[in-house]
Amino acid sequence: MNSILSWIQIILAIIIAVGILAQKSNAGLGGAFGAGNDGATTYHTKRGFEKFLFYLTIVSSLIFVALTLIQVIIF
């Protein structure tokens, strides 16, 4: 059982990493320090695949944390 949980965690970790890297960021390095768009807001509504990817990353992360806690507590 411990081996199965470990494999599931590896798969989830890959899904999380790909999900985070695939999300588009318009901020760039300058946006991280407050520079960039002259004070205009950069918020935009997520739609379509971007929204799916966002929720997939969140759900995968929550499942990963839950499985990690289960593995630590039970095994």
JONOR-V568462 format. One record per pair of residues at least 12 apart in sequence whose C-alpha atoms are under 6 Angstrom apart, sorted by sequence separation. I is the first residue (numbers start at 1). J is the second residue. If there is no record, write none. Layout:
# JONOR-V568462
I&J, I&J
This chain:
# JONOR-V568462
19&57, 16&57
